[in-house]
Each structure stands twice: as C-alpha cells, then as structure tokens.
Amino acid sequence: MVVASPTASFGLPEATVGLYAAAGGLPRLVHNTSLQIASEIAMTGRRLTAQEALDFHLINKISKSQETVVDEAVEMAEKIASSSPDAIIVTRAGLREAWEEGSVERGVQRVGERFERGLFEGENIRIGLEAFAGKKKPVWVASKI
C-alpha cells in the first residue's frame, strides 16, 4: 500500500538509460493501468504526478501535505495492526496470490492449502469470535502461521 506525498512522482525511467524495468514493474503497470498507458510511461520515461498515480490506482492515497505523509502511513498501518495477525497474513497471501495467479479458483485453492488449517486451528480465530460475540475488543496473540 502506498501513501504518497502530494509532491511525489512515479515512473519507470529504465528505458531512458538503456535498461528495462526487470523487477516486475512492467507487468504490474500493465495490470493496474492499460497496455497503452504502461507503454507510454515505460517507453518514454514519463513521470506521473501523485494525482495521476492515484487516478491510475497505483497508490492508495495522497497525504494532506508532504509533512504528514509518514503520520498518515502510520495511521493506515495501525488500522492493519489492529486486526488479527493471522487474518492479515492469510489475507495478504490471498491478495498476492490473486495478483500473481491468473485463475481465481487456483489462487483460492493455493491460499487455502497453505493457510486454512493454521488459521482455523489458531488461537486468534477463537479470540476474534469470542470478542465479536461478547462485543469486546480482541486482544490478539502473535501469529503461529
């Protein structure tokens, strides 16, 4: 996830110096935008403003100011940290699998095979369900997944 400063810019300048974006940026850019937009950015060295990156769904949000970007990113991280660590591990794996795997069914299957037993037999699922039933805030334990 990305919280960007209003003054941030984004691009893939590799082609302008004789390289190519070999670390996965090209397929990810195509996946998030379109072949046409990704081609322009990657082959011309075009830099996107923070607003353009937001419009193309390359970032999550633009901070209120350059000075508040870290605080706003920490606020987002704290929201994530307030959830079950087991659920976050499995959810992130599911998101990454969906990103990398072309098949929805195969992605779900792979995450299930890898994590469901640990999730459903773990202590945090019990903690979460008891807290929900009792209308209390859960107190999570470290993940064992």
Backbone hydrogen bonds, N-H to C=O, Kabsch-Sander energy under -0.5 kcal/mol:
donor,donor_aa,acceptor,acceptor_aa,energy
4,A,2,V,-0.6
4,A,61,K,-2.7
8,A,5,S,-1.8
10,F,48,L,-2.1
15,A,42,A,-0.5
16,T,13,P,-1.3
17,V,14,E,-1.9
18,G,15,A,-1.2
19,L,14,E,-2.5
22,A,20,Y,-1.6
24,G,21,A,-0.6
26,L,21,A,-0.8
28,R,24,G,-1.7
29,L,25,G,-2.4
30,V,26,L,-2.3
31,H,27,P,-2.5
32,N,28,R,-2.2
33,T,29,L,-2.3
38,A,34,S,-2.6
39,S,35,L,-2.2
40,E,36,Q,-2.0
41,I,37,I,-2.5
42,A,38,A,-2.9
43,M,39,S,-2.6
44,T,40,E,-1.7
45,G,41,I,-1.1
46,R,40,E,-0.8
48,L,10,F,-3.8
50,A,8,A,-0.8
53,A,49,T,-2.6
54,L,50,A,-2.2
55,D,51,Q,-2.7
56,F,52,E,-2.1
57,H,54,L,-1.6
58,L,53,A,-3.1
59,I,53,A,-0.8
60,N,2,V,-2.1
61,K,2,V,-1.6
63,S,4,A,-3.1
68,T,65,S,-0.5
69,V,66,Q,-0.7
72,E,68,T,-2.6
73,A,69,V,-2.0
74,V,70,V,-2.7
75,E,71,D,-2.2
76,M,72,E,-1.7
77,A,73,A,-2.3
78,E,74,V,-2.6
79,K,75,E,-1.6
80,I,76,M,-1.7
81,A,77,A,-2.8
82,S,78,E,-1.0
83,S,80,I,-1.8
88,I,84,S,-2.4
89,I,85,P,-2.2
90,V,86,D,-2.4
91,T,87,A,-2.7
92,R,88,I,-2.8
93,A,89,I,-2.0
94,G,90,V,-2.5
95,L,91,T,-2.5
96,R,92,R,-2.7
97,E,93,A,-2.6
98,A,94,G,-2.2
99,W,95,L,-2.0
100,E,96,R,-2.4
101,E,97,E,-3.1
104,V,102,G,-0.5
107,G,103,S,-2.3
108,V,104,V,-2.6
109,Q,105,E,-2.4
110,R,106,R,-2.7
111,V,107,G,-2.1
112,G,108,V,-2.6
113,E,109,Q,-2.8
114,R,110,R,-1.8
115,F,111,V,-2.7
116,E,111,V,-0.5
116,E,112,G,-1.6
117,R,112,G,-0.5
119,L,115,F,-2.6
120,F,116,E,-3.1
121,E,117,R,-1.9
122,G,118,G,-0.6
122,G,119,L,-0.7
126,R,122,G,-0.8
127,I,123,E,-2.3
128,G,124,N,-2.7
129,L,125,I,-2.4
130,E,126,R,-2.6
131,A,127,I,-2.3
132,F,128,G,-2.4
133,A,129,L,-2.6
134,G,130,E,-2.4
135,K,132,F,-0.9
136,K,131,A,-2.9
140,W,138,P,-0.6
